[in-house]
Amino acid sequence: MAYGFADKDFYANPAHEGAPALRCRAPAAAIVAAAEMLGGAKRPILLAGGGVHLAGASEALSNFASALNMPVAHTLTGKGAIACTDPLSAGLFGRYDRIADPLIDASDVILVVGCKLGEIATKRYTVPASGKRIIHLDVLPEEFGRTVEPSLILWSDALLGIEDLQAALAPRAAEIKERQTGYAADVGVRMAKWREEVTPRLTSSEKPVNMVRLMTEINVHLPADGLLLADGGFAAHWGGLLFDSKRPGRSFIPDRGFASIGYGLPGAMGAALAASGRPIVSLTGDGGFNVMLGELETARRMKLKFTIVVVNNAASGYVKALQHLVYGPGAYHASDLSETNYAKVAEVLGCRGIRVEDPSDLGTALKASLANDGPTIVDVVMTRDPSQMLPGVDNRAASYKKGDRVA
């Protein structure tokens, strides 16, 4: 008895101790119809959103894709629905993609799972193109037809829906997998070609450090069980494009839904508390870090262990890059920030700070930060040139100038 209340006064249904607490299934007839569409497709593709992780369905989805040789592309929050290193992974689709958008364009059936097909994922509602045959599997009925009209609706929990589809296709799975062998192999060929084309940037020694080289080093040094968090803006888009999850499951946690910055540090703190023992790296811009940097004292006091990588371009980079593309060189408003050494800021607050100005020092800095028993700030000096900041021409500002980096 405490404060006049007995334990029985605080009853909660044990089912609600986990999420999702309640799961629903699509009608059997709808599953059969979806299986017929997928079984007859010659170029099917699966588009995975964050709902896959919310349902705990990444392992089931990986098994489903493997059983049918079905390529999988993902949204920012859907990364890890299958491992990015899986030969069937087509990577991010939508506004910034590697190889996925052309595969979607050439597909004959699209299975969308746990994805709301929002503005970024659909490249402003142009991917998939109008007229595509789409099966939309989601637990939220309000998502059906909101941005794209599906051919078939599966109102279902993602895990149960995938399991039901796999069961329905099981009698034909071996035949389908064999038939799809060449199509599936083409995904690996396209991804290998993409890597070959971008290798000069993946391994670039240019100074200031470029984002592609930074992401390469994070991929190398963050273990398979590590978590990469990503603040709003550049961090989320570059991370979504170039970070490679090494196993199914959520290892990339971007700030999505609020279009805000400032999540990088508190996100890392939350991850350190919820996933203690897992290596944690959080990618944030200098603008986003400025919003919450005072909480370093809290992290230090709580003895939390994580690495913050600050993309230091002395600007609200996404804003400045778009101003450059839309209005031209020099036409910038309220997008520049003061030059700041965040490694020294970290040290003043009693944390470890490492300043990186040469790309050859990135690996050493990341190793040291991951080994440190406390908050570590890796302050990476990036380009100040807004024409070189975006991972590709943003489709909201599709004009660009000679010399602008567009990929």
C-alpha positions as CSV (number, residue, x, y, z in Angstrom):
1,M,0.0,0.0,0.0
2,A,1.5,3.4,-1.1
3,Y,-0.3,6.7,-0.7
4,G,-3.5,4.9,0.0
5,F,-3.4,2.8,-3.2
6,A,-3.1,-1.0,-3.5
7,D,-1.1,-2.6,-6.3
8,K,-4.3,-3.8,-7.9
9,D,-5.4,-0.2,-8.4
10,F,-2.6,0.1,-11.0
11,Y,-3.5,-2.7,-13.3
12,A,-2.4,-2.6,-16.9
13,N,-3.0,-5.2,-19.6
14,P,0.3,-7.0,-20.1
15,A,-0.3,-7.0,-23.9
16,H,0.4,-3.2,-23.8
17,E,4.0,-3.8,-22.4
18,G,5.2,-4.1,-25.9
19,A,4.5,-2.4,-29.3
20,P,2.6,-3.1,-31.3
21,A,0.2,-4.3,-28.5
22,L,-2.5,-5.4,-30.9
23,R,-2.1,-6.7,-34.5
24,C,-4.6,-7.0,-37.3
25,R,-4.7,-9.2,-40.4
26,A,-5.9,-8.6,-43.9
27,P,-8.8,-10.7,-45.2
28,A,-7.7,-14.1,-46.6
29,A,-9.2,-13.2,-50.0
30,A,-7.1,-10.1,-50.2
31,I,-4.0,-12.1,-49.4
32,V,-4.8,-14.6,-52.1
33,A,-5.3,-11.7,-54.6
34,A,-2.0,-10.1,-53.6
35,A,-0.2,-13.4,-53.9
36,E,-1.6,-13.9,-57.4
37,M,-0.3,-10.4,-58.4
38,L,3.1,-11.0,-57.0
39,G,3.3,-14.6,-58.3
40,G,2.6,-13.4,-61.8
41,A,5.0,-10.4,-61.8
42,K,8.2,-10.4,-63.8
43,R,9.7,-7.4,-62.2
44,P,8.2,-7.0,-58.7
45,I,9.8,-4.7,-56.1
46,L,9.1,-4.2,-52.4
47,L,9.2,-0.7,-50.9
48,A,9.7,-0.7,-47.1
49,G,8.9,2.1,-44.7
50,G,9.4,2.6,-41.0
51,G,6.3,0.6,-40.2
52,V,8.4,-2.5,-40.9
53,H,10.5,-1.7,-37.8
54,L,7.5,-0.7,-35.7
55,A,6.1,-4.1,-36.3
56,G,9.3,-5.9,-35.7
57,A,9.1,-7.3,-39.2
58,S,12.6,-6.9,-40.6
59,E,13.7,-10.5,-40.3
60,A,10.4,-11.7,-41.8
61,L,10.7,-9.3,-44.6
62,S,14.3,-10.3,-45.3
63,N,13.2,-14.0,-45.5
64,F,10.3,-13.1,-47.7
65,A,12.5,-11.2,-50.2
66,S,15.1,-13.9,-50.2
67,A,12.5,-16.7,-50.8
68,L,11.2,-14.9,-53.9
69,N,14.4,-13.1,-55.1
70,M,12.5,-9.8,-54.8
71,P,14.5,-6.5,-54.7
72,V,13.8,-4.2,-51.7
73,A,14.1,-0.4,-51.6
74,H,13.5,1.6,-48.5
75,T,12.7,5.0,-47.1
76,L,14.8,6.9,-44.6
77,T,13.0,5.2,-41.7
78,G,12.8,1.9,-43.5
79,K,16.5,1.4,-43.8
80,G,17.4,-2.0,-42.3
81,A,14.2,-3.6,-43.5
82,I,16.8,-5.8,-45.1
83,A,20.5,-5.3,-44.6
84,C,21.9,-2.7,-47.0
85,T,24.7,-5.2,-47.7
86,D,22.1,-7.8,-48.9
87,P,22.4,-8.4,-52.7
88,L,18.6,-7.7,-53.0
89,S,18.9,-4.2,-51.5
90,A,18.2,-1.4,-53.9
91,G,18.9,1.2,-51.2
92,L,17.0,4.4,-50.6
93,F,14.3,5.4,-53.1
94,G,12.7,8.8,-53.8
95,R,14.4,12.2,-53.7
96,Y,17.9,10.9,-53.2
97,D,18.5,7.4,-54.5
98,R,21.3,5.2,-55.7
99,I,19.6,2.8,-58.1
100,A,16.1,2.3,-56.8
101,D,14.0,4.8,-58.7
102,P,14.8,3.3,-62.2
103,L,14.0,-0.1,-60.8
104,I,10.6,1.2,-59.5
105,D,9.9,2.7,-62.9
106,A,10.6,-0.6,-64.7
107,S,8.6,-2.7,-62.2
108,D,5.3,-4.3,-63.0
109,V,4.1,-4.9,-59.4
110,I,5.0,-2.8,-56.4
111,L,4.5,-4.1,-52.8
112,V,4.5,-1.2,-50.4
113,V,4.9,-2.3,-46.7
114,G,4.6,0.0,-43.7
115,C,5.2,3.1,-45.8
116,K,3.1,6.3,-46.1
117,L,4.6,7.2,-49.5
118,G,5.2,10.8,-48.4
119,E,6.8,13.7,-50.2
120,I,10.5,12.7,-49.8
121,A,10.0,9.0,-50.5
122,T,8.0,9.7,-53.6
123,K,10.1,12.6,-54.9
124,R,7.2,14.9,-54.6
125,Y,4.7,12.3,-55.7
126,T,6.4,11.3,-58.9
127,V,7.7,7.9,-57.7
128,P,6.1,5.5,-58.4
129,A,4.7,6.9,-61.6
130,S,1.0,7.1,-62.2
131,G,-0.6,3.9,-63.3
132,K,1.7,1.5,-61.5
133,R,0.1,-1.7,-60.0
134,I,0.6,-1.2,-56.3
135,I,-0.2,-3.5,-53.3
136,H,-0.3,-1.3,-50.2
137,L,0.1,-3.2,-46.9
138,D,-0.2,-1.0,-43.8
139,V,-1.7,-1.0,-40.4
140,L,-3.1,2.6,-40.7
141,P,-6.1,2.7,-43.1
142,E,-5.8,6.5,-43.5
143,E,-2.6,5.9,-45.5
144,F,-4.4,4.1,-48.2
145,G,-4.9,6.3,-51.3
146,R,-3.6,9.3,-49.4
147,T,-0.9,10.1,-52.0
148,V,-1.1,7.1,-54.4
149,E,-4.1,5.0,-55.3
150,P,-3.2,1.3,-54.8
151,S,-4.6,-1.5,-56.9
152,L,-5.0,-3.6,-53.8
153,I,-5.2,-2.8,-50.1
154,L,-3.9,-5.0,-47.4
155,W,-5.1,-3.6,-44.0
156,S,-2.7,-5.5,-41.8
157,D,0.1,-5.4,-39.3
158,A,3.4,-5.6,-41.4
159,L,4.7,-8.7,-39.7
160,L,1.5,-10.7,-40.0
161,G,0.9,-9.5,-43.5
162,I,4.4,-10.5,-44.7
163,E,4.0,-13.9,-43.0
164,D,0.6,-14.4,-44.7
165,L,1.9,-13.5,-48.1
166,Q,4.9,-15.8,-47.7
167,A,2.6,-18.6,-46.7
168,A,0.3,-18.0,-49.7
169,L,3.2,-18.0,-52.1
170,A,5.0,-20.9,-50.5
171,P,3.8,-23.5,-53.0
172,R,5.3,-21.5,-55.9
173,A,8.3,-19.9,-54.1
174,A,11.0,-22.1,-55.5
175,E,9.7,-21.6,-59.1
176,I,9.4,-17.8,-58.6
177,K,12.8,-17.6,-57.1
178,E,14.4,-19.4,-60.0
179,R,12.5,-17.3,-62.5
180,Q,13.6,-14.1,-60.8
181,T,17.3,-15.1,-60.6
182,G,18.5,-12.9,-63.5
183,Y,16.3,-9.9,-62.3
184,A,17.7,-10.2,-58.8
185,A,21.3,-10.4,-60.0
186,D,20.8,-7.2,-62.0
187,V,20.2,-5.4,-58.7
188,G,23.7,-6.3,-57.5
189,V,25.2,-5.4,-60.9
190,R,23.6,-1.9,-60.8
191,M,24.7,-1.4,-57.2
192,A,28.3,-2.4,-58.0
193,K,28.3,0.0,-61.0
194,W,27.0,2.8,-58.7
195,R,29.8,2.1,-56.2
196,E,32.4,2.1,-59.0
197,E,31.2,5.4,-60.3
198,V,31.2,7.1,-56.8
199,T,34.4,5.4,-55.6
200,P,36.5,8.6,-56.2
201,R,34.2,10.4,-53.7
202,L,33.9,7.5,-51.3
203,T,37.7,7.6,-50.9
204,S,38.2,11.3,-51.6
205,S,41.2,13.0,-49.9
206,E,39.9,16.5,-50.7
207,K,39.9,19.2,-48.0
208,P,37.7,20.3,-46.5
209,V,36.3,16.8,-45.8
210,N,33.3,15.9,-48.0
211,M,30.2,14.1,-46.7
212,V,30.7,11.0,-48.9
213,R,34.1,10.3,-47.4
214,L,32.7,10.9,-43.9
215,M,29.9,8.4,-44.5
216,T,32.4,5.9,-45.9
217,E,34.4,6.1,-42.7
218,I,31.3,5.7,-40.5
219,N,30.3,2.6,-42.5
220,V,33.8,1.1,-41.9
221,H,34.1,1.8,-38.2
222,L,30.6,1.5,-36.8
223,P,30.1,-2.2,-36.0
224,A,27.1,-4.3,-37.2
225,D,25.3,-3.8,-33.8
226,G,26.0,-0.1,-33.8
227,L,23.3,2.6,-34.1
228,L,23.6,5.7,-36.3
229,L,21.2,8.5,-35.4
230,A,20.7,11.4,-37.8
231,D,19.5,14.9,-37.1
232,G,17.2,16.7,-39.5
233,G,18.5,18.2,-42.7
234,F,21.8,17.1,-44.3
235,A,22.5,14.4,-41.6
236,A,19.3,12.5,-42.4
237,H,19.6,12.7,-46.2
238,W,23.3,11.9,-46.5
239,G,22.9,9.2,-43.8
240,G,19.9,7.7,-45.6
241,L,21.7,7.7,-48.9
242,L,25.1,6.3,-47.9
243,F,24.9,4.6,-44.5
244,D,24.9,0.8,-44.9
245,S,23.1,-1.3,-42.3
246,K,24.9,-4.6,-42.0
247,R,22.0,-6.7,-40.7
248,P,18.2,-6.6,-40.7
249,G,16.7,-4.4,-38.1
250,R,16.7,-0.8,-37.1
251,S,20.3,0.5,-37.0
252,F,19.6,3.9,-38.6
253,I,17.4,6.3,-36.6
254,P,16.8,9.6,-38.4
255,D,14.7,12.5,-37.1
256,R,11.6,12.2,-39.4
257,G,8.1,13.6,-39.2
258,F,8.9,16.9,-37.6
259,A,11.3,18.3,-40.1
260,S,13.2,19.7,-37.2
261,I,16.9,20.1,-36.2
262,G,18.3,19.7,-32.7
263,Y,17.6,15.9,-32.4
264,G,21.2,14.7,-32.8
265,L,22.4,15.1,-29.2
266,P,19.1,14.2,-27.3
267,G,18.6,11.4,-29.7
268,A,22.0,10.0,-28.9
269,M,21.3,10.3,-25.2
270,G,18.0,8.4,-25.6
271,A,19.7,5.7,-27.5
272,A,22.5,5.4,-24.9
273,L,19.8,4.9,-22.2
274,A,17.6,2.5,-24.2
275,A,20.4,0.5,-25.9
276,S,23.2,0.6,-23.4
277,G,26.2,-1.4,-24.6
278,R,25.6,-0.8,-28.3
279,P,28.0,1.5,-30.1
280,I,26.2,4.8,-30.8
281,V,27.1,7.5,-33.3
282,S,24.9,10.5,-34.0
283,L,25.3,12.7,-37.0
284,T,24.3,16.3,-36.7
285,G,24.9,19.6,-38.4
286,D,26.5,22.5,-36.5
287,G,23.1,24.3,-36.6
288,G,21.3,21.3,-35.0
289,F,24.1,20.8,-32.5
290,N,23.8,24.5,-31.4
291,V,20.2,24.0,-30.5
292,M,20.9,21.5,-27.8
293,L,24.6,21.5,-27.0
294,G,24.0,22.6,-23.4
295,E,22.7,19.1,-22.8
296,L,26.3,17.8,-23.0
297,E,26.5,18.6,-19.3
298,T,23.5,16.3,-18.7
299,A,25.1,13.5,-20.8
300,R,28.3,13.8,-18.9
301,R,26.6,13.9,-15.5
302,M,24.6,10.8,-16.5
303,K,27.8,9.1,-17.7
304,L,26.3,8.3,-21.1
305,K,28.6,6.9,-23.8
306,F,28.1,8.0,-27.4
307,T,29.8,9.8,-30.3
308,I,28.4,13.0,-31.8
309,V,29.8,13.8,-35.3
310,V,29.3,17.4,-36.1
311,V,29.1,18.3,-39.8
312,N,30.7,21.7,-39.3
313,N,30.0,23.9,-42.4
314,A,29.4,27.1,-40.5
315,A,25.9,27.3,-41.9
316,S,22.4,26.0,-41.8
317,G,23.6,24.0,-44.7
318,Y,20.4,22.7,-46.2
319,V,18.9,26.2,-46.2
320,K,22.0,27.8,-47.7
321,A,22.3,25.1,-50.4
322,L,18.7,25.6,-51.5
323,Q,19.1,29.4,-51.4
324,H,22.1,28.9,-53.7
325,L,20.2,26.7,-56.1
326,V,17.0,28.8,-56.2
327,Y,18.4,32.4,-56.0
328,G,22.0,32.0,-57.2
329,P,25.5,32.6,-55.6
330,G,25.6,35.2,-52.9
331,A,21.9,35.4,-52.4
332,Y,21.8,34.0,-48.8
333,H,19.7,35.1,-45.9
334,A,20.0,34.0,-42.3
335,S,21.8,30.8,-43.2
336,D,25.4,31.5,-42.1
337,L,26.7,30.6,-38.7
338,S,29.7,31.7,-36.7
339,E,32.9,29.7,-37.1
340,T,33.0,27.5,-34.0
341,N,35.4,24.8,-32.8
342,Y,33.1,22.3,-31.3
343,A,35.9,20.1,-30.0
344,K,36.9,22.9,-27.7
345,V,33.3,23.5,-26.7
346,A,33.1,19.8,-25.7
347,E,36.3,20.1,-23.7
348,V,35.0,23.2,-21.8
349,L,31.9,21.1,-20.9
350,G,34.1,18.3,-19.6
351,C,33.7,15.9,-22.5
352,R,36.2,14.7,-25.1
353,G,36.5,16.7,-28.3
354,I,38.3,15.7,-31.5
355,R,38.7,18.2,-34.4
356,V,39.1,16.7,-37.9
357,E,40.3,18.8,-40.8
358,D,41.9,16.1,-42.9
359,P,40.0,13.1,-44.2
360,S,42.9,10.8,-43.4
361,D,42.2,11.5,-39.7
362,L,38.6,10.4,-39.8
363,G,39.2,6.8,-39.0
364,T,41.5,7.4,-36.1
365,A,39.0,9.9,-34.7
366,L,36.0,7.5,-34.9
367,K,38.0,4.7,-33.4
368,A,39.0,6.9,-30.5
369,S,35.5,8.2,-30.0
370,L,33.9,4.7,-30.0
371,A,36.5,3.6,-27.4
372,N,35.9,6.5,-25.1
373,D,33.9,5.9,-22.0
374,G,31.6,9.0,-22.2
375,P,30.3,11.6,-24.6
376,T,32.7,12.4,-27.4
377,I,32.3,15.2,-30.0
378,V,34.0,14.6,-33.4
379,D,34.0,18.1,-35.0
380,V,34.5,17.6,-38.8
381,V,35.3,20.7,-40.9
382,M,33.3,20.5,-44.1
383,T,33.1,22.6,-47.2
384,R,31.7,26.2,-46.8
385,D,30.7,26.2,-50.5
386,P,26.9,25.8,-50.8
387,S,27.2,24.5,-54.4
388,Q,29.0,21.4,-53.0
389,M,26.6,20.6,-50.1
390,L,23.6,18.6,-51.4
391,P,23.8,14.9,-52.2
392,G,22.1,15.6,-55.5
393,V,20.0,18.4,-57.0
394,D,17.0,18.7,-54.8
395,N,13.9,18.3,-57.0
396,R,12.4,21.4,-55.2
397,A,15.1,23.5,-56.9
398,A,16.0,21.6,-60.1
399,S,18.1,24.3,-61.7
400,Y,21.8,24.4,-61.0
401,K,24.9,26.2,-62.1
402,K,28.0,24.9,-63.9
403,G,30.4,23.5,-61.3
404,D,27.7,22.6,-58.8
405,R,28.0,19.1,-57.4
406,V,24.8,17.2,-58.2
407,A,25.5,13.7,-57.0
